[in-house]
Amino acid sequence: MRPGDQETAAEHLVAMGARPVDIGQRSVPWMVPADPEGNEFCFLSSRTMP
């Protein structure tokens, strides 16, 4: 997986049992999934620092 490839990583998380959760995050550079037990966590894509 390439750094910054959040979509591929998100698909991998869903394949392992995570599900997307909408907590009102709107247009932010991260997603919030929940694990199979319902625990929510933030998933951020990597980025290059200046």
mmCIF file of the N, C-alpha and C atoms, coordinates in Angstrom:
data_MODEL
# 
_entry.id   MODEL 
# 
loop_
_atom_site.group_PDB 
_atom_site.id 
_atom_site.type_symbol 
_atom_site.label_atom_id 
_atom_site.label_alt_id 
_atom_site.label_comp_id 
_atom_site.label_asym_id 
_atom_site.label_entity_id 
_atom_site.label_seq_id 
_atom_site.pdbx_PDB_ins_code 
_atom_site.Cartn_x 
_atom_site.Cartn_y 
_atom_site.Cartn_z 
_atom_site.occupancy 
_atom_site.B_iso_or_equiv 
_atom_site.pdbx_formal_charge 
_atom_site.auth_seq_id 
_atom_site.auth_comp_id 
_atom_site.auth_asym_id 
_atom_site.auth_atom_id 
_atom_site.pdbx_PDB_model_num 
ATOM 1   N N  . MET A 1 1  ? 0.842   -1.177 0.000  1.00 0.00 ? 1  MET A N  1 
ATOM 2   C CA . MET A 1 1  ? 0.000   0.000  0.000  1.00 0.00 ? 1  MET A CA 1 
ATOM 3   C C  . MET A 1 1  ? 0.884   1.236  0.000  1.00 0.00 ? 1  MET A C  1 
ATOM 4   N N  . ARG A 1 2  ? 0.562   2.183  -0.860 1.00 0.00 ? 2  ARG A N  1 
ATOM 5   C CA . ARG A 1 2  ? 1.332   3.422  -0.941 1.00 0.00 ? 2  ARG A CA 1 
ATOM 6   C C  . ARG A 1 2  ? 0.920   4.378  0.168  1.00 0.00 ? 2  ARG A C  1 
ATOM 7   N N  . PRO A 1 3  ? 1.869   5.167  0.695  1.00 0.00 ? 3  PRO A N  1 
ATOM 8   C CA . PRO A 1 3  ? 1.498   6.197  1.672  1.00 0.00 ? 3  PRO A CA 1 
ATOM 9   C C  . PRO A 1 3  ? 0.462   7.129  1.046  1.00 0.00 ? 3  PRO A C  1 
ATOM 10  N N  . GLY A 1 4  ? -0.535  7.489  1.807  1.00 0.00 ? 4  GLY A N  1 
ATOM 11  C CA . GLY A 1 4  ? -1.572  8.377  1.312  1.00 0.00 ? 4  GLY A CA 1 
ATOM 12  C C  . GLY A 1 4  ? -2.691  7.671  0.578  1.00 0.00 ? 4  GLY A C  1 
ATOM 13  N N  . ASP A 1 5  ? -2.639  6.363  0.452  1.00 0.00 ? 5  ASP A N  1 
ATOM 14  C CA . ASP A 1 5  ? -3.673  5.622  -0.251 1.00 0.00 ? 5  ASP A CA 1 
ATOM 15  C C  . ASP A 1 5  ? -4.769  5.222  0.736  1.00 0.00 ? 5  ASP A C  1 
ATOM 16  N N  . GLN A 1 6  ? -5.467  6.219  1.222  1.00 0.00 ? 6  GLN A N  1 
ATOM 17  C CA . GLN A 1 6  ? -6.466  6.009  2.257  1.00 0.00 ? 6  GLN A CA 1 
ATOM 18  C C  . GLN A 1 6  ? -7.610  5.121  1.776  1.00 0.00 ? 6  GLN A C  1 
ATOM 19  N N  . GLU A 1 7  ? -8.003  5.252  0.528  1.00 0.00 ? 7  GLU A N  1 
ATOM 20  C CA . GLU A 1 7  ? -9.119  4.457  0.022  1.00 0.00 ? 7  GLU A CA 1 
ATOM 21  C C  . GLU A 1 7  ? -8.804  2.963  0.066  1.00 0.00 ? 7  GLU A C  1 
ATOM 22  N N  . THR A 1 8  ? -7.602  2.584  -0.354 1.00 0.00 ? 8  THR A N  1 
ATOM 23  C CA . THR A 1 8  ? -7.206  1.170  -0.319 1.00 0.00 ? 8  THR A CA 1 
ATOM 24  C C  . THR A 1 8  ? -7.143  0.668  1.121  1.00 0.00 ? 8  THR A C  1 
ATOM 25  N N  . ALA A 1 9  ? -6.583  1.475  2.000  1.00 0.00 ? 9  ALA A N  1 
ATOM 26  C CA . ALA A 1 9  ? -6.499  1.092  3.411  1.00 0.00 ? 9  ALA A CA 1 
ATOM 27  C C  . ALA A 1 9  ? -7.903  0.954  4.012  1.00 0.00 ? 9  ALA A C  1 
ATOM 28  N N  . ALA A 1 10 ? -8.806  1.855  3.652  1.00 0.00 ? 10 ALA A N  1 
ATOM 29  C CA . ALA A 1 10 ? -10.177 1.788  4.159  1.00 0.00 ? 10 ALA A CA 1 
ATOM 30  C C  . ALA A 1 10 ? -10.861 0.507  3.686  1.00 0.00 ? 10 ALA A C  1 
ATOM 31  N N  . GLU A 1 11 ? -10.654 0.142  2.432  1.00 0.00 ? 11 GLU A N  1 
ATOM 32  C CA . GLU A 1 11 ? -11.217 -1.106 1.915  1.00 0.00 ? 11 GLU A CA 1 
ATOM 33  C C  . GLU A 1 11 ? -10.674 -2.303 2.692  1.00 0.00 ? 11 GLU A C  1 
ATOM 34  N N  . HIS A 1 12 ? -9.397  -2.254 3.035  1.00 0.00 ? 12 HIS A N  1 
ATOM 35  C CA . HIS A 1 12 ? -8.781  -3.338 3.814  1.00 0.00 ? 12 HIS A CA 1 
ATOM 36  C C  . HIS A 1 12 ? -9.413  -3.415 5.202  1.00 0.00 ? 12 HIS A C  1 
ATOM 37  N N  . LEU A 1 13 ? -9.620  -2.262 5.847  1.00 0.00 ? 13 LEU A N  1 
ATOM 38  C CA . LEU A 1 13 ? -10.255 -2.248 7.168  1.00 0.00 ? 13 LEU A CA 1 
ATOM 39  C C  . LEU A 1 13 ? -11.662 -2.835 7.110  1.00 0.00 ? 13 LEU A C  1 
ATOM 40  N N  . VAL A 1 14 ? -12.430 -2.473 6.077  1.00 0.00 ? 14 VAL A N  1 
ATOM 41  C CA . VAL A 1 14 ? -13.786 -2.999 5.930  1.00 0.00 ? 14 VAL A CA 1 
ATOM 42  C C  . VAL A 1 14 ? -13.745 -4.514 5.701  1.00 0.00 ? 14 VAL A C  1 
ATOM 43  N N  . ALA A 1 15 ? -12.788 -4.976 4.915  1.00 0.00 ? 15 ALA A N  1 
ATOM 44  C CA . ALA A 1 15 ? -12.645 -6.415 4.680  1.00 0.00 ? 15 ALA A CA 1 
ATOM 45  C C  . ALA A 1 15 ? -12.336 -7.159 5.972  1.00 0.00 ? 15 ALA A C  1 
ATOM 46  N N  . MET A 1 16 ? -11.699 -6.480 6.929  1.00 0.00 ? 16 MET A N  1 
ATOM 47  C CA . MET A 1 16 ? -11.374 -7.105 8.212  1.00 0.00 ? 16 MET A CA 1 
ATOM 48  C C  . MET A 1 16 ? -12.495 -6.940 9.238  1.00 0.00 ? 16 MET A C  1 
ATOM 49  N N  . GLY A 1 17 ? -13.619 -6.299 8.844  1.00 0.00 ? 17 GLY A N  1 
ATOM 50  C CA . GLY A 1 17 ? -14.767 -6.214 9.738  1.00 0.00 ? 17 GLY A CA 1 
ATOM 51  C C  . GLY A 1 17 ? -15.133 -4.826 10.216 1.00 0.00 ? 17 GLY A C  1 
ATOM 52  N N  . ALA A 1 18 ? -14.365 -3.812 9.862  1.00 0.00 ? 18 ALA A N  1 
ATOM 53  C CA . ALA A 1 18 ? -14.716 -2.450 10.271 1.00 0.00 ? 18 ALA A CA 1 
ATOM 54  C C  . ALA A 1 18 ? -15.899 -1.966 9.445  1.00 0.00 ? 18 ALA A C  1 
ATOM 55  N N  . ARG A 1 19 ? -16.595 -0.968 9.972  1.00 0.00 ? 19 ARG A N  1 
ATOM 56  C CA . ARG A 1 19 ? -17.683 -0.365 9.206  1.00 0.00 ? 19 ARG A CA 1 
ATOM 57  C C  . ARG A 1 19 ? -17.577 1.153  9.332  1.00 0.00 ? 19 ARG A C  1 
ATOM 58  N N  . PRO A 1 20 ? -17.873 1.885  8.269  1.00 0.00 ? 20 PRO A N  1 
ATOM 59  C CA . PRO A 1 20 ? -17.813 3.345  8.321  1.00 0.00 ? 20 PRO A CA 1 
ATOM 60  C C  . PRO A 1 20 ? -18.843 3.892  9.302  1.00 0.00 ? 20 PRO A C  1 
ATOM 61  N N  . VAL A 1 21 ? -18.488 4.949  10.012 1.00 0.00 ? 21 VAL A N  1 
ATOM 62  C CA . VAL A 1 21 ? -19.378 5.590  10.969 1.00 0.00 ? 21 VAL A CA 1 
ATOM 63  C C  . VAL A 1 21 ? -19.450 7.075  10.632 1.00 0.00 ? 21 VAL A C  1 
ATOM 64  N N  . ASP A 1 22 ? -20.647 7.623  10.608 1.00 0.00 ? 22 ASP A N  1 
ATOM 65  C CA . ASP A 1 22 ? -20.812 9.057  10.371 1.00 0.00 ? 22 ASP A CA 1 
ATOM 66  C C  . ASP A 1 22 ? -21.022 9.746  11.710 1.00 0.00 ? 22 ASP A C  1 
ATOM 67  N N  . ILE A 1 23 ? -20.018 10.518 12.123 1.00 0.00 ? 23 ILE A N  1 
ATOM 68  C CA . ILE A 1 23 ? -20.135 11.272 13.374 1.00 0.00 ? 23 ILE A CA 1 
ATOM 69  C C  . ILE A 1 23 ? -20.218 12.771 13.081 1.00 0.00 ? 23 ILE A C  1 
ATOM 70  N N  . GLY A 1 24 ? -20.571 13.101 11.839 1.00 0.00 ? 24 GLY A N  1 
ATOM 71  C CA . GLY A 1 24 ? -20.690 14.491 11.445 1.00 0.00 ? 24 GLY A CA 1 
ATOM 72  C C  . GLY A 1 24 ? -19.370 15.105 11.027 1.00 0.00 ? 24 GLY A C  1 
ATOM 73  N N  . GLN A 1 25 ? -18.430 14.284 10.560 1.00 0.00 ? 25 GLN A N  1 
ATOM 74  C CA . GLN A 1 25 ? -17.102 14.783 10.240 1.00 0.00 ? 25 GLN A CA 1 
ATOM 75  C C  . GLN A 1 25 ? -17.045 15.648 8.981  1.00 0.00 ? 25 GLN A C  1 
ATOM 76  N N  . ARG A 1 26 ? -18.051 15.658 8.161  1.00 0.00 ? 26 ARG A N  1 
ATOM 77  C CA . ARG A 1 26 ? -18.119 16.478 6.941  1.00 0.00 ? 26 ARG A CA 1 
ATOM 78  C C  . ARG A 1 26 ? -16.884 16.306 6.068  1.00 0.00 ? 26 ARG A C  1 
ATOM 79  N N  . SER A 1 27 ? -16.280 17.384 5.563  1.00 0.00 ? 27 SER A N  1 
ATOM 80  C CA . SER A 1 27 ? -15.145 17.255 4.638  1.00 0.00 ? 27 SER A CA 1 
ATOM 81  C C  . SER A 1 27 ? -13.827 17.426 5.382  1.00 0.00 ? 27 SER A C  1 
ATOM 82  N N  . VAL A 1 28 ? -13.362 16.349 5.959  1.00 0.00 ? 28 VAL A N  1 
ATOM 83  C CA . VAL A 1 28 ? -12.096 16.329 6.691  1.00 0.00 ? 28 VAL A CA 1 
ATOM 84  C C  . VAL A 1 28 ? -11.197 15.266 6.065  1.00 0.00 ? 28 VAL A C  1 
ATOM 85  N N  . PRO A 1 29 ? -9.886  15.346 6.283  1.00 0.00 ? 29 PRO A N  1 
ATOM 86  C CA . PRO A 1 29 ? -8.983  14.383 5.645  1.00 0.00 ? 29 PRO A CA 1 
ATOM 87  C C  . PRO A 1 29 ? -8.873  13.041 6.371  1.00 0.00 ? 29 PRO A C  1 
ATOM 88  N N  . TRP A 1 30 ? -9.848  12.694 7.180  1.00 0.00 ? 30 TRP A N  1 
ATOM 89  C CA . TRP A 1 30 ? -9.807  11.404 7.858  1.00 0.00 ? 30 TRP A CA 1 
ATOM 90  C C  . TRP A 1 30 ? -11.183 10.759 7.794  1.00 0.00 ? 30 TRP A C  1 
ATOM 91  N N  . MET A 1 31 ? -11.203 9.489  8.101  1.00 0.00 ? 31 MET A N  1 
ATOM 92  C CA . MET A 1 31 ? -12.467 8.773  8.182  1.00 0.00 ? 31 MET A CA 1 
ATOM 93  C C  . MET A 1 31 ? -12.596 8.177  9.577  1.00 0.00 ? 31 MET A C  1 
ATOM 94  N N  . VAL A 1 32 ? -13.810 7.892  9.977  1.00 0.00 ? 32 VAL A N  1 
ATOM 95  C CA . VAL A 1 32 ? -14.060 7.292  11.281 1.00 0.00 ? 32 VAL A CA 1 
ATOM 96  C C  . VAL A 1 32 ? -14.769 5.961  11.067 1.00 0.00 ? 32 VAL A C  1 
ATOM 97  N N  . PRO A 1 33 ? -14.039 4.856  11.222 1.00 0.00 ? 33 PRO A N  1 
ATOM 98  C CA . PRO A 1 33 ? -14.685 3.551  11.184 1.00 0.00 ? 33 PRO A CA 1 
ATOM 99  C C  . PRO A 1 33 ? -14.899 3.034  12.610 1.00 0.00 ? 33 PRO A C  1 
ATOM 100 N N  . ALA A 1 34 ? -15.622 1.958  12.720 1.00 0.00 ? 34 ALA A N  1 
ATOM 101 C CA . ALA A 1 34 ? -15.792 1.261  13.995 1.00 0.00 ? 34 ALA A CA 1 
ATOM 102 C C  . ALA A 1 34 ? -15.361 -0.181 13.787 1.00 0.00 ? 34 ALA A C  1 
ATOM 103 N N  . ASP A 1 35 ? -14.716 -0.744 14.784 1.00 0.00 ? 35 ASP A N  1 
ATOM 104 C CA . ASP A 1 35 ? -14.303 -2.138 14.687 1.00 0.00 ? 35 ASP A CA 1 
ATOM 105 C C  . ASP A 1 35 ? -15.536 -3.033 14.879 1.00 0.00 ? 35 ASP A C  1 
ATOM 106 N N  . PRO A 1 36 ? -15.403 -4.347 14.728 1.00 0.00 ? 36 PRO A N  1 
ATOM 107 C CA . PRO A 1 36 ? -16.566 -5.239 14.851 1.00 0.00 ? 36 PRO A CA 1 
ATOM 108 C C  . PRO A 1 36 ? -17.284 -5.147 16.202 1.00 0.00 ? 36 PRO A C  1 
ATOM 109 N N  . GLU A 1 37 ? -16.597 -4.681 17.240 1.00 0.00 ? 37 GLU A N  1 
ATOM 110 C CA . GLU A 1 37 ? -17.239 -4.539 18.553 1.00 0.00 ? 37 GLU A CA 1 
ATOM 111 C C  . GLU A 1 37 ? -17.899 -3.177 18.736 1.00 0.00 ? 37 GLU A C  1 
ATOM 112 N N  . GLY A 1 38 ? -17.771 -2.291 17.727 1.00 0.00 ? 38 GLY A N  1 
ATOM 113 C CA . GLY A 1 38 ? -18.407 -0.977 17.796 1.00 0.00 ? 38 GLY A CA 1 
ATOM 114 C C  . GLY A 1 38 ? -17.515 0.146  18.293 1.00 0.00 ? 38 GLY A C  1 
ATOM 115 N N  . ASN A 1 39 ? -16.237 -0.147 18.556 1.00 0.00 ? 39 ASN A N  1 
ATOM 116 C CA . ASN A 1 39 ? -15.311 0.890  19.013 1.00 0.00 ? 39 ASN A CA 1 
ATOM 117 C C  . ASN A 1 39 ? -14.895 1.761  17.836 1.00 0.00 ? 39 ASN A C  1 
ATOM 118 N N  . GLU A 1 40 ? -15.166 3.070  17.933 1.00 0.00 ? 40 GLU A N  1 
ATOM 119 C CA . GLU A 1 40 ? -14.827 3.993  16.860 1.00 0.00 ? 40 GLU A CA 1 
ATOM 120 C C  . GLU A 1 40 ? -13.365 4.422  16.964 1.00 0.00 ? 40 GLU A C  1 
ATOM 121 N N  . PHE A 1 41 ? -12.750 4.664  15.807 1.00 0.00 ? 41 PHE A N  1 
ATOM 122 C CA . PHE A 1 41 ? -11.380 5.178  15.783 1.00 0.00 ? 41 PHE A CA 1 
ATOM 123 C C  . PHE A 1 41 ? -11.188 6.018  14.536 1.00 0.00 ? 41 PHE A C  1 
ATOM 124 N N  . CYS A 1 42 ? -10.267 6.976  14.594 1.00 0.00 ? 42 CYS A N  1 
ATOM 125 C CA . CYS A 1 42 ? -9.973  7.835  13.445 1.00 0.00 ? 42 CYS A CA 1 
ATOM 126 C C  . CYS A 1 42 ? -8.883  7.196  12.611 1.00 0.00 ? 42 CYS A C  1 
ATOM 127 N N  . PHE A 1 43 ? -9.025  7.329  11.309 1.00 0.00 ? 43 PHE A N  1 
ATOM 128 C CA . PHE A 1 43 ? -8.057  6.790  10.370 1.00 0.00 ? 43 PHE A CA 1 
ATOM 129 C C  . PHE A 1 43 ? -7.615  7.939  9.479  1.00 0.00 ? 43 PHE A C  1 
ATOM 130 N N  . LEU A 1 44 ? -6.356  8.350  9.631  1.00 0.00 ? 44 LEU A N  1 
ATOM 131 C CA . LEU A 1 44 ? -5.838  9.479  8.871  1.00 0.00 ? 44 LEU A CA 1 
ATOM 132 C C  . LEU A 1 44 ? -4.890  8.994  7.790  1.00 0.00 ? 44 LEU A C  1 
ATOM 133 N N  . SER A 1 45 ? -4.905  9.674  6.654  1.00 0.00 ? 45 SER A N  1 
ATOM 134 C CA . SER A 1 45 ? -3.946  9.333  5.612  1.00 0.00 ? 45 SER A CA 1 
ATOM 135 C C  . SER A 1 45 ? -2.619  10.030 5.931  1.00 0.00 ? 45 SER A C  1 
ATOM 136 N N  . SER A 1 46 ? -1.542  9.423  5.483  1.00 0.00 ? 46 SER A N  1 
ATOM 137 C CA . SER A 1 46 ? -0.247  10.048 5.737  1.00 0.00 ? 46 SER A CA 1 
ATOM 138 C C  . SER A 1 46 ? -0.055  11.197 4.773  1.00 0.00 ? 46 SER A C  1 
ATOM 139 N N  . ARG A 1 47 ? 0.794   12.127 5.123  1.00 0.00 ? 47 ARG A N  1 
ATOM 140 C CA . ARG A 1 47 ? 1.080   13.253 4.256  1.00 0.00 ? 47 ARG A CA 1 
ATOM 141 C C  . ARG A 1 47 ? 2.525   13.670 4.447  1.00 0.00 ? 47 ARG A C  1 
ATOM 142 N N  . THR A 1 48 ? 3.055   14.331 3.467  1.00 0.00 ? 48 THR A N  1 
ATOM 143 C CA . THR A 1 48 ? 4.440   14.799 3.527  1.00 0.00 ? 48 THR A CA 1 
ATOM 144 C C  . THR A 1 48 ? 4.477   16.136 4.246  1.00 0.00 ? 48 THR A C  1 
ATOM 145 N N  . MET A 1 49 ? 5.331   16.231 5.220  1.00 0.00 ? 49 MET A N  1 
ATOM 146 C CA . MET A 1 49 ? 5.475   17.492 5.951  1.00 0.00 ? 49 MET A CA 1 
ATOM 147 C C  . MET A 1 49 ? 6.483   18.379 5.210  1.00 0.00 ? 49 MET A C  1 
ATOM 148 N N  . PRO A 1 50 ? 6.231   19.680 5.197  1.00 0.00 ? 50 PRO A N  1 
ATOM 149 C CA . PRO A 1 50 ? 7.155   20.597 4.489  1.00 0.00 ? 50 PRO A CA 1 
ATOM 150 C C  . PRO A 1 50 ? 8.524   20.660 5.141  1.00 0.00 ? 50 PRO A C  1 
# 
